[in-house]
Amino acid sequence: MLFFGASDFFSAVSYTATGLITLDAIKLAFVVGPVYACGVWFGASLFGKASETVFRAICYALIAAAVIFGLPVLDGVLR
C-alpha cells in the first residue's frame, strides 16, 4: 500500500510539473471516472457467474478488438 501510494504521489507531482495534468484533463477525468467505476463494478459483479470458457472467450475478443483498433493501417480511418 505504501509503495503504490508513494508511486501515485510522485507520478502526480511529475505529471503536474511537466504539464500533463491540465484543467481539461481533470474535467475529462470527472466525466470518465464514474463511467469507469460503473464498468468495474459491473464486471466484478459478473466475475464469479461466468464459466472459464466464456471468460476466456470474452478476453480473447477484447484483445483482438484492441489489436485491430491499434493497427497503424486504420489510423486514417479511426482518427
C-alpha positions in Angstrom: 0.0 0.0 0.0 2.8 2.4 0.9 4.6 1.7 -2.4 1.5 2.3 -4.5 0.6 5.4 -2.5 4.2 6.8 -3.0 4.2 5.9 -6.6 0.9 7.7 -7.2 2.1 10.7 -5.4 5.4 11.0 -7.3 3.6 10.3 -10.6 1.1 13.1 -9.9 3.9 15.5 -9.0 5.9 14.7 -12.1 2.9 14.8 -14.4 1.9 18.2 -13.0 5.4 19.5 -13.3 5.6 18.5 -17.0 2.2 19.9 -17.8 0.4 16.6 -18.4 -2.2 17.3 -15.8 -4.3 20.2 -17.0 -7.7 21.6 -16.2 -9.1 19.9 -19.3 -7.6 16.5 -18.2 -9.2 16.9 -14.8 -12.6 17.7 -16.3 -12.3 14.6 -18.6 -11.4 12.5 -15.5 -14.6 13.7 -13.7 -16.7 12.7 -16.7 -15.0 9.4 -17.5 -14.3 8.3 -13.9 -17.9 7.4 -12.9 -18.4 5.5 -16.1 -15.2 3.6 -15.5 -16.2 2.9 -11.9 -19.6 1.6 -13.1 -17.9 -0.7 -15.6 -15.5 -2.1 -12.9 -18.4 -2.7 -10.5 -20.5 -4.4 -13.2 -17.5 -6.6 -14.3 -16.7 -7.5 -10.7 -20.4 -8.5 -10.0 -20.3 -10.8 -13.1 -16.9 -12.2 -12.4 -18.0 -15.3 -10.5 -21.0 -16.0 -12.7 -19.3 -16.7 -16.0 -17.6 -20.0 -16.7 -13.9 -20.1 -17.5 -14.6 -20.8 -21.2 -16.9 -17.8 -21.5 -14.5 -15.6 -19.6 -11.6 -16.7 -21.8 -13.6 -16.1 -25.0 -14.6 -12.5 -23.9 -10.9 -11.8 -23.0 -9.7 -13.0 -26.4 -12.4 -10.9 -28.2 -11.3 -7.8 -26.2 -7.7 -8.4 -27.0 -8.5 -9.0 -30.7 -10.5 -5.8 -30.8 -7.6 -3.9 -29.2 -5.2 -5.3 -31.7 -7.4 -4.4 -34.7 -8.2 -0.9 -33.5 -4.5 -0.4 -32.8 -3.3 -1.2 -36.3 -1.4 1.7 -37.9 -3.3 0.9 -41.2 -6.5 2.1 -39.6 -5.1 5.5 -38.4 -6.6 7.4 -41.3 -10.0 5.7 -40.7 -10.3 6.0 -36.9 -8.8 9.5 -36.5 
